[in-house]
Amino acid sequence: MRLSIIIPAYNEEKYLDPTLDALKAALSGIPDQEIIVVDDESTDRTAEIGAEFGVRVVQASAHNIGRVRNLGAAAADGDIFVFIDADTRVKPGLFEKVIEKMSDRSCAGGSVAVEYGSFERRKWARTYLDMFRFWGKVFKMRQGAAQFCSSEVFRELGGYDETIYVGEDIDFHWRLDRLAKRDGKHTVVIEEPPVTTLSRRFEKMPLWRAFVFTHPVVIFLLWRFRSLWKDWYQNAIR
């Protein structure tokens, strides 16, 4: 099975280097694979960093995370699509586990458990995120820091919903779960090894915005209103 690792990226020069380093190490035992960085009109060195690492860089001008993910998938030629956020570190053994799970024809796809990096300013935020992770399991809100599915299933789903500006990853996994159930298949969550993603929004956003705009109810009520998500687009937290 060929793996396509797809990374949406907008002004990620501070974080992309270690992400690609970790990916290269984790993929060292996987002969049939590709890494695609989708550069969404970055004004920093994001595209250059991707080129320096020798990965494929696809240019986009979407400023819509679902659209950027879909453009990466359109350029990919793998049997399995794995979506990794630009600030997310993978561990050795992860992709072997993905291939193992996807070798089962009854598996439509899944996600990887997420850990958060260190908190310098707001250490209490870890408790908040642990609570969010608990409710995420209850309501099957699977984050997009690391998601995967077969290319066939991805196309059947129509990819990510491009009318959603935040939370598109959760919507995608809900639809993936429904499709799997309809077809007598299942989805999985890989608990070990987890991926580690940064906590930058909880460290850098104004406190009230961090609470309001990461709350699941707010996300689901307002996720189609682009103008409200300035911290993800116009004034992206970097």
N, C-alpha and C positions, 0 to 999 in steps of 0.2 A: 504494500500500500504506500502510495506517495503522500507525504504530508505537505500541506501549504500553510505556513505560519504567516498570518496577516496582522499587521500592526498599524492601526490608524494613528496619525501623528500630526500635531499642530504645535509648532514652537516647543519642541521637546528636547532641545540640545542638552539641557542639564541632566536629562534622565535616560536618553536613548542609548548612550554608550554602555552603561552597566547592564541595561536590558539586553542588548545585542551580545555582549560578552557572555551573559548567563545562557542565552539561547544557543550560542555557538557551542558552549561546553555541553549543554544538555542534548544537543543534536549530534554530538561527535560519533555516536554509535548507530545513527540512523542514516543509511546511505542514500535513500530516495526521499529528498526533502528540498524545500525552497523557503526562503524568507522574503516577504514582500512588505516594504514600508510604504504606506500611502501618505504622501506629504500633502497636507491640505493647505497649500499656499503659505507655508511657514515663512517668516521673515528673519529667521535665525539660521543656524547651521544644520538643521534637522536633515535636510536632503543630502548635504555633504557628508555627514556622519554615516548615513546609510550607505552611500557610495564608497566611502573609505573602508567599510566593513565588507564590501563586496556583495551586498545583498541587492535585490531588485528594488528600485525606487519608482513608484508610480505617482504621477502628479495628479492632483485633484484641486478643484476650486469649489467645493461643495459647502463647507462650513455647516455641515449637518452630519453628525456622527454616524447615523444609520447609512446615509449615502456614501460616506467615506469607507465604511466597512464593506458595503456592497461593491464599490469600485475595486477594492482589493480582491474580493472574491471573483469578480469578472475577469481579472487579470491572472488568476491562479489556475493551475492545471492539475492540482492534486486530487486524490480520491477522498482525502479528509481535510476539511478546513478547520484550522485552529486559530481563534482570534485572541490576541494577547494585547493588553494595553501597553502603551509606550513606557509607563513607569512601573511595570510589573516584572518581577524577577522569578524565573522558573528554576527548578532544581533538577539535578540529574535523576534520571529514572522516570520523569513525568511522561515523556513522549512514548517510551516503551509501554507504559500503562495505558496511554490513549490508544495505541495500536492494538494492544491486547483487548481492550473493551470493544473497539470498533471491528475487530475480527469476528465478533459475534454478530451475525446478520440480523439478529433481533434487536440490536442496539441502534437507536436512531442518532444518538449523540449525547452530550451532557456538558458538565461544567466541572471546574476544579475548585476545591475549597480555597478560601482566601484568608491570608493573615495580613495584618497591617504592620508597617514598619514602625520605627521608634517615634515617640512623641516628645518633642523638645519643649514646647510651650504649654500645651494643654493635655497633660497626662491623663486627666479624667476622661478625655474623649474616648479612650480605649474601652471604658465601661459602657459608654453610649453605643459604640460600634459592636460590642459583644451582645448587647441587647438587640440591636438591629439584626445581627447574625442569627440570633435565636428565632426572632419572628420571621426572618427570611426562610428559615427551614420550615417553619409552620406553614407559610403561605407559598412555598416553593418559588421565592424570589431569587433566582440565580444570577449572580453578578457577571458582567461581561469582562472582568479582568482576565478571565481565561475560560472560553467556551469552545466547544467543538461539535462537529456533526459531519456526516458524509456530504460530499458535494451534491449528490443526487437529492438528498433530503433538503439541503439548503435551497436548491433551485425550486423544489416543489413548494417550499414555504414562501418563495418569493423574496428571500433574504430578510434583512432588517426593515422595519417599517420606517420609511423616509419622512413620514408626517409627524414623527415623534422626535423631539430634540434632546430629551434626557430620559433615561429609563428604558431605552430601546432594547437593551440587553435582557431586561426582565421580561418585557413583552415577547421577545424572540423565544426565550426558554419556555414561557407559557404556551406559545403556539407549537413549539417543538414537542412539549409534553402531550398536547391534544392530538397532534398528528400521530405520535407514537401509539397512543391509546387507541386511536381509530384503526390503525393498521396492525394491532396486536403486537406492538413492539414496546420497548421501554427506553428510558433515559437513565443516565448514571451521574453520580457525583463522585469524583475522585478525591478522597480525603487525604491520601498520602501518595506522593508528597504534595503539600499545598503550594500555592504560589504566594509570594509576598508583594504587596502593592503599597505605594506610598500613601501617607495620610495628609497630603498637602492641603486639601480643602479644609480639613478640620484644624489645621495649624494656622492657616493664613487668612481664611475668610473672616469677616466680622462675625462675632459670636452669634448674633441673632440670625444672620443669614445662614450660618452653618447649621443651626438647629432647624430653621424653617425650610430651607431649600434642599435638605437631604432627608426630610421626613417623607416616608412612603406615601402618605395620603396626599400631601402637597404635590409630589411628583406625579401621581396618577391623575389628579384633577387638572393639572396645568401643563402636562408634558408636551402638548401640541402648540403651546404659545412661545415661540422662539424669543420674543422680546423680553421675557421674564428670566431667561437663563444666561445673563450677561457673564456670570462667573465661569461659564462653560464655553462661551464664544467671544463676544467683544472684549471682555476683560478677563480672559482665561487665567486661572490661577496657575502660576508657574514658579 
